[in-house]
């Protein structure tokens, strides 16, 4: 796995770029920008589901979600650049494993939302609460994204071999 | 702060979380002003402005804690001051938005004035600059500890 990722990184020029003087901080900046786009769109929508800013039309706010999707893809691209440039620092790192778990949970939560209450939630009139199920989904989503940020910060602290975790 | 792993890590995590919310909420407001939210009524964002200022307070407190941990690292780095200027300017623009949205002279329909569009663009630019300089702080310092001076 590590070899495959390193080969990919080296053959695409990612490795050279990431190891240039400003490669890493430039990509980190884009990574945090993508995350801010997610919080500003999906996070704000989640907060509206939870009842913050009830005067905002849910359907109007939902128009921002494509920006959140763009932010997410920015994160996937930049995250792949980190992972493939130093795979040994990430694959065995419990912080990234936890981060990926919360990402997966956020993804499943989103699928549940769009396959169950999305239509009902989007048609919630102004000054009204979203359906209870939608509020729970909004809360889970917000918690997952906060956990993703915290685990992201933890990555630096648990770089192998200086790490501990319950499952290592 | 520096010696205690949990204290430093907690401050760093809170700083990142609060930054995510502040930049995110500003991003959403700017997109609304730029016309990406249909029937955008800025006054309906009043709770988000409140949340935004609480998150700013958290940025300030966690930022001070991080500064206390490594004062020489930040205070000897021009990027740190550039970040502070970008951050303060961006917050002044947010304050201008809030003042204009909730003033009595706000437009009857409660819609954002198109004169704010350049400010919304500038706001996004300043937040991107703040994030970028925040990340570059870790890579551009020349002095890590104040003990270097003694």
Contacts between the chains, C-beta under 8 A, distances in Angstrom:
chain1	res1	chain2	res2	distance
A	22	B	136	7.8
A	22	B	139	7.4
A	24	B	139	7.0
A	25	B	132	7.9
A	25	B	135	4.8
A	25	B	136	4.9
A	25	B	138	7.1
A	25	B	139	4.7
A	26	B	132	8.0
A	28	B	135	4.5
A	29	B	128	7.9
A	29	B	131	5.7
A	29	B	132	4.2
A	29	B	135	4.5
A	29	B	136	7.4
A	32	B	16	7.8
A	32	B	19	7.7
A	32	B	20	7.8
A	32	B	131	5.1
A	32	B	134	7.7
A	32	B	135	6.5
A	33	B	128	6.1
A	33	B	131	5.7
A	35	B	20	5.8
A	36	B	19	7.5
A	36	B	20	5.6
A	36	B	23	3.9
A	36	B	24	5.1
A	36	B	27	6.1
A	36	B	127	7.3
A	36	B	131	6.8
A	37	B	24	7.4
A	37	B	27	6.2
A	38	B	24	7.4
A	39	B	20	4.5
A	39	B	21	6.0
A	39	B	23	7.3
A	39	B	24	3.2
A	39	B	25	8.0
A	40	B	23	6.8
A	40	B	24	3.2
A	40	B	25	6.4
A	40	B	26	7.3
A	40	B	27	3.5
A	40	B	28	4.5
A	40	B	31	7.7
A	41	B	24	7.5
A	41	B	27	7.5
A	41	B	28	6.5
A	43	B	20	7.6
A	43	B	21	7.0
A	43	B	24	5.3
A	44	B	24	6.6
A	44	B	25	6.6
A	44	B	28	4.6
A	44	B	48	6.9
A	47	B	48	7.4
A	47	B	51	7.5
A	52	B	47	4.9
A	52	B	48	6.8
A	52	B	51	6.8
A	53	B	44	5.9
A	53	B	45	6.0
A	53	B	46	7.4
A	53	B	47	4.6
A	53	B	48	5.5
A	55	B	41	6.9
A	55	B	43	7.3
A	55	B	44	3.5
A	55	B	46	7.9
A	56	B	41	7.5
A	56	B	44	4.5
A	56	B	45	6.9
A	57	B	38	7.9
A	57	B	39	6.4
A	60	B	37	5.1
A	60	B	38	4.8
A	60	B	39	5.6
A	60	B	40	7.0
A	61	B	37	6.6
A	63	B	36	6.4
A	63	B	37	6.0
A	63	B	38	6.1
A	64	B	28	6.2
A	64	B	31	6.0
A	64	B	36	6.5
A	64	B	37	6.5
A	67	B	27	7.7
A	67	B	31	6.6
A	67	B	36	7.4
A	126	B	44	7.8
A	146	B	17	6.0
A	149	B	13	7.2
A	149	B	16	5.4
A	149	B	17	5.4
A	149	B	20	5.7
A	150	B	13	4.8
A	150	B	16	7.8
A	150	B	17	7.0
A	152	B	16	7.4
A	153	B	9	6.9
A	153	B	12	5.4
A	153	B	13	4.8
A	153	B	16	5.5
A	154	B	9	7.1
A	154	B	13	7.8
A	157	B	5	7.1
A	157	B	9	6.0
